[in-house]
């Protein structure tokens, strides 16, 4: 299973919840794809068991991932489409 994470801004208080999501999907054998600017923020408090693959444009993961988690508000969700 391949899962992409997309977002713009991560409040520090949200990092433990994102870690839970990363851990839960990793235990299911997921391969993680992370939007590069989002990964730079995630790296401040989220650890990965395997190095995630980074992308900078949606076209890089289009038709390659099974799920995309858009983490943020409605503007972030619109940007993910």
Secondary structure by P-SEA (a helix, b strand, c coil): cbbbbbbccccccaaaaaaaaaaaaaaabbbbbccaaaaaaaacccccccbbbbbccccccccccccccccccaaaaaaac
